[in-house]
Amino acid sequence: MGWQGLTESAKSATELAALQRHARWLEAMQGVVRAALPPTLASLVFVGNWHEDETLTLLSPSALAVARLKQMTPTLTAALQAKGYPVARIKLRVAPGLSHLSPPEPFAAPPKAPPRALTPQARSALAALAQELPPNNEVGTALREWLAKLRAREDR
């Protein structure tokens, strides 16, 4: 790969990172908008985009929801500004194609793996370690207590 290819790859990576930051920012704004609205209305509102001129576009599949949102734009603008988002005006759009969507869920952390049981070799190595720790040492005492808790958890 030549310099031109490396330059294009770096530019693509930079653009992708900027797009990811923008998407997370819009997601955070979606949370503020949903929190400021009644639950039935919040489920019908989606953040479309934010523009450099401080305009936020909100989308809804329902014209009725858009009519209600028009009444609430001062409240939404104030809520967003209170959280530090530079929003001077809100543009509302009816988007019938969104009717099949449910409100977006936030990015979820991967599920935690269940704790694994200690092998017999690990249990005996930890028991030997507990015996070797100095008895009159703060660190040794703390480690012994931690090892005892670990063994008790494993015995359950």
Backbone torsions as a table, in degrees:
resi	resn	phi	psi	omega
1	MET	NA	130.2	-179.2
2	GLY	-85.8	-177.9	180.0
3	TRP	-60.7	-36.9	-179.1
4	GLN	-64.5	-41.5	178.0
5	GLY	-64.3	-40.9	177.7
6	LEU	-65.4	-40.3	179.4
7	THR	-63.3	-43.4	179.0
8	GLU	-65.4	-38.9	178.3
9	SER	-64.6	-42.9	179.2
10	ALA	-64.8	-39.4	179.0
11	LYS	-65.3	-42.2	178.3
12	SER	-62.8	-41.3	-179.9
13	ALA	-65.7	-40.0	178.9
14	THR	-65.2	-43.1	178.8
15	GLU	-64.6	-40.3	178.5
16	LEU	-64.2	-42.0	178.9
17	ALA	-62.6	-41.0	178.4
18	ALA	-65.0	-40.0	178.3
19	LEU	-64.7	-40.2	178.2
20	GLN	-65.1	-42.0	177.3
21	ARG	-61.3	-43.4	-179.7
22	HIS	-63.2	-41.9	179.5
23	ALA	-63.8	-42.0	178.5
24	ARG	-67.1	-35.5	178.1
25	TRP	-65.5	-43.8	177.4
26	LEU	-63.5	-38.0	178.4
27	GLU	-63.1	-42.1	178.2
28	ALA	-64.8	-39.1	177.6
29	MET	-65.1	-37.2	177.2
30	GLN	-58.8	-40.8	178.4
31	GLY	-63.2	-40.3	178.7
32	VAL	-66.8	-43.2	179.4
33	VAL	-61.9	-46.5	-178.8
34	ARG	-62.6	-37.4	-179.0
35	ALA	-69.2	-27.3	-177.4
36	ALA	-86.6	-6.5	-176.5
37	LEU	-111.6	156.2	171.5
38	PRO	-61.5	147.1	-174.6
39	PRO	-54.1	-39.8	-178.3
40	THR	-67.1	-33.8	178.3
41	LEU	-80.1	-37.8	-179.3
42	ALA	-58.9	-34.0	-178.7
43	SER	-72.3	-9.9	-179.3
44	LEU	-108.3	8.6	-174.9
45	VAL	-120.5	134.3	-180.0
46	PHE	-130.0	136.6	174.6
47	VAL	-74.5	123.7	179.8
48	GLY	-87.0	-56.4	-179.9
49	ASN	-167.3	165.9	174.1
50	TRP	-126.2	137.9	-176.9
51	HIS	-116.1	157.0	-177.9
52	GLU	-57.4	-24.1	178.3
53	ASP	-81.6	16.0	177.3
54	GLU	65.9	33.5	176.0
55	THR	-104.3	128.1	176.0
56	LEU	-105.6	129.9	177.2
57	THR	-101.9	124.8	175.6
58	LEU	-110.1	141.3	-179.0
59	LEU	-118.7	148.0	175.0
60	SER	-151.1	143.8	176.8
61	PRO	-76.2	-8.8	-173.3
62	SER	-113.5	124.0	175.3
63	ALA	-64.5	-33.8	178.0
64	LEU	-64.3	-41.3	178.1
65	ALA	-65.0	-38.6	178.7
66	VAL	-65.1	-39.4	177.7
67	ALA	-62.0	-41.3	178.3
68	ARG	-68.5	-38.2	178.9
69	LEU	-63.5	-33.8	177.7
70	LYS	-58.5	-36.9	178.9
71	GLN	-71.7	-26.1	-174.3
72	MET	-100.4	3.6	-177.1
73	THR	-59.2	-38.4	176.8
74	PRO	-61.9	-38.5	178.8
75	THR	-65.8	-44.1	-179.7
76	LEU	-65.6	-43.4	179.1
77	THR	-60.2	-45.5	179.7
78	ALA	-63.3	-41.4	-179.9
79	ALA	-63.7	-42.9	179.6
80	LEU	-67.3	-42.5	179.1
81	GLN	-65.2	-36.3	178.9
82	ALA	-63.8	-28.6	178.3
83	LYS	-90.5	3.7	175.1
84	GLY	94.4	8.1	179.1
85	TYR	-88.4	128.0	-178.9
86	PRO	-78.4	88.0	179.5
87	VAL	-121.2	116.0	179.3
88	ALA	-97.9	-30.6	179.5
89	ARG	-148.8	157.0	-179.9
90	ILE	-121.3	127.7	176.8
91	LYS	-103.0	132.6	-177.8
92	LEU	-111.6	139.0	180.0
93	ARG	-136.4	138.7	171.3
94	VAL	-85.7	128.0	-179.4
95	ALA	-129.1	85.9	-176.1
96	PRO	-56.9	-26.2	-179.8
97	GLY	-67.2	-10.1	-179.5
98	LEU	-88.6	-1.9	-172.8
99	SER	-61.4	-23.8	-179.6
100	HIS	-86.4	-6.8	-176.9
101	LEU	-88.9	147.6	168.8
102	SER	-99.2	166.8	179.7
103	PRO	-57.0	141.2	-178.7
104	PRO	-64.9	139.0	176.4
105	GLU	-88.1	144.7	178.0
106	PRO	-65.9	158.7	176.7
107	PHE	-57.6	126.0	-177.0
108	ALA	-96.5	143.6	174.1
109	ALA	-72.2	146.3	178.3
110	PRO	-60.8	146.8	-179.0
111	PRO	-63.5	146.0	178.9
112	LYS	-74.2	141.0	176.8
113	ALA	-73.7	142.6	178.2
114	PRO	-65.1	148.5	-179.7
115	PRO	-63.9	141.1	179.6
116	ARG	-91.9	148.6	178.5
117	ALA	-76.2	148.7	177.1
118	LEU	-74.3	142.2	175.5
119	THR	-75.5	160.5	177.5
120	PRO	-57.9	-36.3	178.7
121	GLN	-65.1	-40.9	179.6
122	ALA	-66.5	-40.3	179.1
123	ARG	-62.2	-43.2	-179.0
124	SER	-70.5	-35.5	177.7
125	ALA	-66.1	-39.4	178.0
126	LEU	-68.6	-37.3	177.4
127	ALA	-65.3	-41.2	178.3
128	ALA	-64.8	-39.3	178.5
129	LEU	-62.9	-42.6	179.8
130	ALA	-61.2	-35.6	179.5
131	GLN	-71.5	-29.9	-176.4
132	GLU	-84.9	-13.5	-177.4
133	LEU	-68.8	140.6	-179.5
134	PRO	-63.0	135.3	-174.2
135	PRO	-74.2	-31.3	-175.1
136	ASN	-104.9	31.9	-177.1
137	ASN	-117.5	136.1	-179.1
138	GLU	-59.3	-44.8	-178.3
139	VAL	-67.5	-43.3	179.5
140	GLY	-61.3	-41.6	178.6
141	THR	-64.1	-45.0	180.0
142	ALA	-63.1	-41.7	178.9
143	LEU	-65.7	-41.2	178.4
144	ARG	-60.5	-42.9	178.7
145	GLU	-62.7	-42.2	-179.9
146	TRP	-64.4	-42.6	178.9
147	LEU	-64.2	-37.2	178.2
148	ALA	-64.3	-42.5	177.8
149	LYS	-63.0	-39.9	179.3
150	LEU	-63.4	-43.9	178.4
151	ARG	-65.0	-38.8	178.9
152	ALA	-64.7	-39.4	177.8
153	ARG	-65.1	-37.6	-179.9
154	GLU	-70.2	-29.1	-178.8
155	ASP	-74.6	-18.7	-178.2
156	ARG	-71.7	NA	NA
